[in-house]
């Protein structure tokens, strides 16, 4: 009987202490363990695109994104991207000028922040 009780207690303790991803209101799953491990540039960029596509009037056809992070690592805890306007026959504008429209920071947990030039800091997107 003692062995059965111990097995049940251990099983219950494992279930109660297991790390589960948190569900956000938008249905996305956040894995907090990635925040300490990091994220690849590609995964960060994909998170950024998902966040941008969820915005109304998202016009991504005339933007290109360049990484601005100063790390040579394949994995980092944050990545920064600049959204630069494409100026060509389709999008218009001077082809010799590429304005930075916005700057974004993507964390390993998938959260996206946008740079606020007035306050000179990143804020939640």
PyMOL CGO cylinders between C-alpha atoms (Angstrom):
from pymol import cmd
from pymol.cgo import CYLINDER

trace = [
    CYLINDER, 0.00, 0.00, 0.00, 2.86, 2.39, 0.84, 0.3, 1, 1, 1, 1, 1, 1,
    CYLINDER, 2.86, 2.39, 0.84, 4.41, 1.81, -2.62, 0.3, 1, 1, 1, 1, 1, 1,
    CYLINDER, 4.41, 1.81, -2.62, 1.12, 2.60, -4.37, 0.3, 1, 1, 1, 1, 1, 1,
    CYLINDER, 1.12, 2.60, -4.37, 0.65, 5.78, -2.33, 0.3, 1, 1, 1, 1, 1, 1,
    CYLINDER, 0.65, 5.78, -2.33, 4.22, 6.89, -3.06, 0.3, 1, 1, 1, 1, 1, 1,
    CYLINDER, 4.22, 6.89, -3.06, 3.77, 6.25, -6.79, 0.3, 1, 1, 1, 1, 1, 1,
    CYLINDER, 3.77, 6.25, -6.79, 0.55, 8.27, -6.86, 0.3, 1, 1, 1, 1, 1, 1,
    CYLINDER, 0.55, 8.27, -6.86, 2.14, 11.14, -4.93, 0.3, 1, 1, 1, 1, 1, 1,
    CYLINDER, 2.14, 11.14, -4.93, 5.16, 11.23, -7.24, 0.3, 1, 1, 1, 1, 1, 1,
    CYLINDER, 5.16, 11.23, -7.24, 2.95, 11.13, -10.33, 0.3, 1, 1, 1, 1, 1, 1,
    CYLINDER, 2.95, 11.13, -10.33, 0.80, 13.94, -8.98, 0.3, 1, 1, 1, 1, 1, 1,
    CYLINDER, 0.80, 13.94, -8.98, 3.88, 16.03, -8.12, 0.3, 1, 1, 1, 1, 1, 1,
    CYLINDER, 3.88, 16.03, -8.12, 5.23, 15.61, -11.66, 0.3, 1, 1, 1, 1, 1, 1,
    CYLINDER, 5.23, 15.61, -11.66, 1.91, 16.65, -13.18, 0.3, 1, 1, 1, 1, 1, 1,
    CYLINDER, 1.91, 16.65, -13.18, 1.62, 19.70, -10.94, 0.3, 1, 1, 1, 1, 1, 1,
    CYLINDER, 1.62, 19.70, -10.94, 5.17, 20.92, -11.50, 0.3, 1, 1, 1, 1, 1, 1,
    CYLINDER, 5.17, 20.92, -11.50, 5.41, 20.27, -15.22, 0.3, 1, 1, 1, 1, 1, 1,
    CYLINDER, 5.41, 20.27, -15.22, 6.11, 23.35, -17.31, 0.3, 1, 1, 1, 1, 1, 1,
    CYLINDER, 6.11, 23.35, -17.31, 3.24, 24.05, -19.67, 0.3, 1, 1, 1, 1, 1, 1,
    CYLINDER, 3.24, 24.05, -19.67, 3.21, 26.70, -22.40, 0.3, 1, 1, 1, 1, 1, 1,
    CYLINDER, 3.21, 26.70, -22.40, 0.98, 29.67, -21.70, 0.3, 1, 1, 1, 1, 1, 1,
    CYLINDER, 0.98, 29.67, -21.70, -1.90, 30.39, -24.07, 0.3, 1, 1, 1, 1, 1, 1,
    CYLINDER, -1.90, 30.39, -24.07, -2.28, 33.97, -25.20, 0.3, 1, 1, 1, 1, 1, 1,
    CYLINDER, -2.28, 33.97, -25.20, -5.61, 35.59, -25.96, 0.3, 1, 1, 1, 1, 1, 1,
    CYLINDER, -5.61, 35.59, -25.96, -4.96, 35.36, -29.70, 0.3, 1, 1, 1, 1, 1, 1,
    CYLINDER, -4.96, 35.36, -29.70, -4.54, 31.58, -29.45, 0.3, 1, 1, 1, 1, 1, 1,
    CYLINDER, -4.54, 31.58, -29.45, -0.77, 31.58, -29.92, 0.3, 1, 1, 1, 1, 1, 1,
    CYLINDER, -0.77, 31.58, -29.92, 1.30, 29.47, -27.58, 0.3, 1, 1, 1, 1, 1, 1,
    CYLINDER, 1.30, 29.47, -27.58, 4.26, 31.00, -25.79, 0.3, 1, 1, 1, 1, 1, 1,
    CYLINDER, 4.26, 31.00, -25.79, 7.05, 28.71, -24.72, 0.3, 1, 1, 1, 1, 1, 1,
    CYLINDER, 7.05, 28.71, -24.72, 8.84, 30.63, -21.96, 0.3, 1, 1, 1, 1, 1, 1,
    CYLINDER, 8.84, 30.63, -21.96, 11.79, 28.24, -22.01, 0.3, 1, 1, 1, 1, 1, 1,
    CYLINDER, 11.79, 28.24, -22.01, 12.91, 29.80, -25.30, 0.3, 1, 1, 1, 1, 1, 1,
    CYLINDER, 12.91, 29.80, -25.30, 13.47, 33.16, -23.59, 0.3, 1, 1, 1, 1, 1, 1,
    CYLINDER, 13.47, 33.16, -23.59, 16.56, 31.87, -21.86, 0.3, 1, 1, 1, 1, 1, 1,
    CYLINDER, 16.56, 31.87, -21.86, 17.73, 29.76, -24.80, 0.3, 1, 1, 1, 1, 1, 1,
    CYLINDER, 17.73, 29.76, -24.80, 17.26, 32.12, -27.71, 0.3, 1, 1, 1, 1, 1, 1,
    CYLINDER, 17.26, 32.12, -27.71, 15.80, 32.22, -31.18, 0.3, 1, 1, 1, 1, 1, 1,
    CYLINDER, 15.80, 32.22, -31.18, 17.22, 32.09, -34.68, 0.3, 1, 1, 1, 1, 1, 1,
    CYLINDER, 17.22, 32.09, -34.68, 17.06, 35.11, -36.95, 0.3, 1, 1, 1, 1, 1, 1,
    CYLINDER, 17.06, 35.11, -36.95, 14.74, 33.23, -39.29, 0.3, 1, 1, 1, 1, 1, 1,
    CYLINDER, 14.74, 33.23, -39.29, 12.30, 32.30, -36.48, 0.3, 1, 1, 1, 1, 1, 1,
    CYLINDER, 12.30, 32.30, -36.48, 12.37, 35.88, -35.17, 0.3, 1, 1, 1, 1, 1, 1,
    CYLINDER, 12.37, 35.88, -35.17, 11.63, 37.22, -38.65, 0.3, 1, 1, 1, 1, 1, 1,
    CYLINDER, 11.63, 37.22, -38.65, 8.73, 34.79, -39.06, 0.3, 1, 1, 1, 1, 1, 1,
    CYLINDER, 8.73, 34.79, -39.06, 7.31, 35.96, -35.70, 0.3, 1, 1, 1, 1, 1, 1,
    CYLINDER, 7.31, 35.96, -35.70, 7.60, 39.55, -36.89, 0.3, 1, 1, 1, 1, 1, 1,
    CYLINDER, 7.60, 39.55, -36.89, 5.76, 38.80, -40.13, 0.3, 1, 1, 1, 1, 1, 1,
    CYLINDER, 5.76, 38.80, -40.13, 2.95, 37.04, -38.27, 0.3, 1, 1, 1, 1, 1, 1,
    CYLINDER, 2.95, 37.04, -38.27, 2.57, 40.05, -35.96, 0.3, 1, 1, 1, 1, 1, 1,
    CYLINDER, 2.57, 40.05, -35.96, 2.56, 42.47, -38.90, 0.3, 1, 1, 1, 1, 1, 1,
    CYLINDER, 2.56, 42.47, -38.90, 0.06, 40.44, -40.93, 0.3, 1, 1, 1, 1, 1, 1,
    CYLINDER, 0.06, 40.44, -40.93, -2.38, 40.53, -38.01, 0.3, 1, 1, 1, 1, 1, 1,
    CYLINDER, -2.38, 40.53, -38.01, -2.52, 44.32, -38.25, 0.3, 1, 1, 1, 1, 1, 1,
    CYLINDER, -2.52, 44.32, -38.25, -5.25, 45.91, -40.35, 0.3, 1, 1, 1, 1, 1, 1,
    CYLINDER, -5.25, 45.91, -40.35, -3.96, 47.61, -43.48, 0.3, 1, 1, 1, 1, 1, 1,
    CYLINDER, -3.96, 47.61, -43.48, -0.64, 45.79, -43.31, 0.3, 1, 1, 1, 1, 1, 1,
    CYLINDER, -0.64, 45.79, -43.31, 1.10, 46.73, -46.56, 0.3, 1, 1, 1, 1, 1, 1,
    CYLINDER, 1.10, 46.73, -46.56, 4.12, 44.46, -46.65, 0.3, 1, 1, 1, 1, 1, 1,
    CYLINDER, 4.12, 44.46, -46.65, 4.52, 44.40, -50.43, 0.3, 1, 1, 1, 1, 1, 1,
    CYLINDER, 4.52, 44.40, -50.43, 6.61, 47.56, -50.52, 0.3, 1, 1, 1, 1, 1, 1,
    CYLINDER, 6.61, 47.56, -50.52, 8.82, 46.81, -47.53, 0.3, 1, 1, 1, 1, 1, 1,
    CYLINDER, 8.82, 46.81, -47.53, 12.02, 44.88, -47.10, 0.3, 1, 1, 1, 1, 1, 1,
    CYLINDER, 12.02, 44.88, -47.10, 13.36, 43.86, -43.72, 0.3, 1, 1, 1, 1, 1, 1,
    CYLINDER, 13.36, 43.86, -43.72, 17.00, 43.96, -42.73, 0.3, 1, 1, 1, 1, 1, 1,
    CYLINDER, 17.00, 43.96, -42.73, 18.38, 42.58, -39.48, 0.3, 1, 1, 1, 1, 1, 1,
    CYLINDER, 18.38, 42.58, -39.48, 20.06, 45.23, -37.34, 0.3, 1, 1, 1, 1, 1, 1,
    CYLINDER, 20.06, 45.23, -37.34, 21.25, 43.07, -34.48, 0.3, 1, 1, 1, 1, 1, 1,
    CYLINDER, 21.25, 43.07, -34.48, 24.93, 43.21, -33.75, 0.3, 1, 1, 1, 1, 1, 1,
    CYLINDER, 24.93, 43.21, -33.75, 25.45, 39.55, -33.06, 0.3, 1, 1, 1, 1, 1, 1,
    CYLINDER, 25.45, 39.55, -33.06, 27.12, 36.97, -35.19, 0.3, 1, 1, 1, 1, 1, 1,
    CYLINDER, 27.12, 36.97, -35.19, 25.44, 34.13, -33.34, 0.3, 1, 1, 1, 1, 1, 1,
    CYLINDER, 25.44, 34.13, -33.34, 22.97, 31.88, -35.03, 0.3, 1, 1, 1, 1, 1, 1,
    CYLINDER, 22.97, 31.88, -35.03, 20.80, 32.11, -31.90, 0.3, 1, 1, 1, 1, 1, 1,
    CYLINDER, 20.80, 32.11, -31.90, 20.10, 35.19, -29.78, 0.3, 1, 1, 1, 1, 1, 1,
    CYLINDER, 20.10, 35.19, -29.78, 17.61, 36.24, -27.11, 0.3, 1, 1, 1, 1, 1, 1,
    CYLINDER, 17.61, 36.24, -27.11, 16.48, 39.22, -29.26, 0.3, 1, 1, 1, 1, 1, 1,
    CYLINDER, 16.48, 39.22, -29.26, 16.70, 40.25, -32.89, 0.3, 1, 1, 1, 1, 1, 1,
    CYLINDER, 16.70, 40.25, -32.89, 16.18, 43.73, -34.31, 0.3, 1, 1, 1, 1, 1, 1,
    CYLINDER, 16.18, 43.73, -34.31, 14.86, 44.45, -37.79, 0.3, 1, 1, 1, 1, 1, 1,
    CYLINDER, 14.86, 44.45, -37.79, 14.46, 47.61, -39.85, 0.3, 1, 1, 1, 1, 1, 1,
    CYLINDER, 14.46, 47.61, -39.85, 11.49, 47.89, -42.21, 0.3, 1, 1, 1, 1, 1, 1,
    CYLINDER, 11.49, 47.89, -42.21, 12.80, 49.76, -45.24, 0.3, 1, 1, 1, 1, 1, 1,
    CYLINDER, 12.80, 49.76, -45.24, 10.56, 51.14, -47.98, 0.3, 1, 1, 1, 1, 1, 1,
    CYLINDER, 10.56, 51.14, -47.98, 11.07, 49.67, -51.43, 0.3, 1, 1, 1, 1, 1, 1,
    CYLINDER, 11.07, 49.67, -51.43, 11.10, 52.38, -54.08, 0.3, 1, 1, 1, 1, 1, 1,
    CYLINDER, 11.10, 52.38, -54.08, 10.60, 51.02, -57.58, 0.3, 1, 1, 1, 1, 1, 1,
    CYLINDER, 10.60, 51.02, -57.58, 8.14, 51.19, -60.47, 0.3, 1, 1, 1, 1, 1, 1,
    CYLINDER, 8.14, 51.19, -60.47, 5.50, 49.24, -58.53, 0.3, 1, 1, 1, 1, 1, 1,
    CYLINDER, 5.50, 49.24, -58.53, 5.80, 50.96, -55.14, 0.3, 1, 1, 1, 1, 1, 1,
    CYLINDER, 5.80, 50.96, -55.14, 6.86, 54.39, -56.40, 0.3, 1, 1, 1, 1, 1, 1,
    CYLINDER, 6.86, 54.39, -56.40, 9.42, 56.70, -54.89, 0.3, 1, 1, 1, 1, 1, 1,
    CYLINDER, 9.42, 56.70, -54.89, 13.04, 57.47, -55.63, 0.3, 1, 1, 1, 1, 1, 1,
    CYLINDER, 13.04, 57.47, -55.63, 14.88, 54.18, -56.28, 0.3, 1, 1, 1, 1, 1, 1,
    CYLINDER, 14.88, 54.18, -56.28, 18.07, 55.65, -54.81, 0.3, 1, 1, 1, 1, 1, 1,
    CYLINDER, 18.07, 55.65, -54.81, 16.46, 56.33, -51.44, 0.3, 1, 1, 1, 1, 1, 1,
    CYLINDER, 16.46, 56.33, -51.44, 15.25, 53.75, -48.94, 0.3, 1, 1, 1, 1, 1, 1,
    CYLINDER, 15.25, 53.75, -48.94, 13.55, 55.21, -45.89, 0.3, 1, 1, 1, 1, 1, 1,
    CYLINDER, 13.55, 55.21, -45.89, 13.40, 53.22, -42.67, 0.3, 1, 1, 1, 1, 1, 1,
    CYLINDER, 13.40, 53.22, -42.67, 9.70, 53.12, -41.86, 0.3, 1, 1, 1, 1, 1, 1,
    CYLINDER, 9.70, 53.12, -41.86, 9.92, 51.29, -38.52, 0.3, 1, 1, 1, 1, 1, 1,
    CYLINDER, 9.92, 51.29, -38.52, 12.28, 49.31, -36.35, 0.3, 1, 1, 1, 1, 1, 1,
    CYLINDER, 12.28, 49.31, -36.35, 11.22, 46.16, -34.53, 0.3, 1, 1, 1, 1, 1, 1,
    CYLINDER, 11.22, 46.16, -34.53, 12.67, 44.00, -31.78, 0.3, 1, 1, 1, 1, 1, 1,
    CYLINDER, 12.67, 44.00, -31.78, 11.63, 40.34, -31.53, 0.3, 1, 1, 1, 1, 1, 1,
    CYLINDER, 11.63, 40.34, -31.53, 12.33, 38.39, -28.35, 0.3, 1, 1, 1, 1, 1, 1,
    CYLINDER, 12.33, 38.39, -28.35, 12.90, 34.67, -28.06, 0.3, 1, 1, 1, 1, 1, 1,
    CYLINDER, 12.90, 34.67, -28.06, 9.44, 34.27, -26.53, 0.3, 1, 1, 1, 1, 1, 1,
    CYLINDER, 9.44, 34.27, -26.53, 7.93, 35.59, -29.79, 0.3, 1, 1, 1, 1, 1, 1,
    CYLINDER, 7.93, 35.59, -29.79, 6.94, 39.01, -28.47, 0.3, 1, 1, 1, 1, 1, 1,
    CYLINDER, 6.94, 39.01, -28.47, 7.36, 41.93, -30.86, 0.3, 1, 1, 1, 1, 1, 1,
    CYLINDER, 7.36, 41.93, -30.86, 8.18, 45.51, -29.92, 0.3, 1, 1, 1, 1, 1, 1,
    CYLINDER, 8.18, 45.51, -29.92, 8.28, 48.61, -32.11, 0.3, 1, 1, 1, 1, 1, 1,
    CYLINDER, 8.28, 48.61, -32.11, 10.75, 51.45, -31.75, 0.3, 1, 1, 1, 1, 1, 1,
    CYLINDER, 10.75, 51.45, -31.75, 9.28, 54.76, -30.62, 0.3, 1, 1, 1, 1, 1, 1,
    CYLINDER, 9.28, 54.76, -30.62, 11.60, 57.50, -31.89, 0.3, 1, 1, 1, 1, 1, 1,
    CYLINDER, 11.60, 57.50, -31.89, 10.00, 60.15, -29.67, 0.3, 1, 1, 1, 1, 1, 1,
    CYLINDER, 10.00, 60.15, -29.67, 10.86, 58.29, -26.45, 0.3, 1, 1, 1, 1, 1, 1,
    CYLINDER, 10.86, 58.29, -26.45, 13.89, 56.55, -28.00, 0.3, 1, 1, 1, 1, 1, 1,
    CYLINDER, 13.89, 56.55, -28.00, 12.84, 53.13, -26.73, 0.3, 1, 1, 1, 1, 1, 1,
    CYLINDER, 12.84, 53.13, -26.73, 11.06, 49.96, -27.83, 0.3, 1, 1, 1, 1, 1, 1,
    CYLINDER, 11.06, 49.96, -27.83, 7.41, 49.61, -26.84, 0.3, 1, 1, 1, 1, 1, 1,
    CYLINDER, 7.41, 49.61, -26.84, 4.94, 46.70, -27.15, 0.3, 1, 1, 1, 1, 1, 1,
    CYLINDER, 4.94, 46.70, -27.15, 3.63, 46.31, -30.68, 0.3, 1, 1, 1, 1, 1, 1,
]
cmd.load_cgo(trace, "trace")
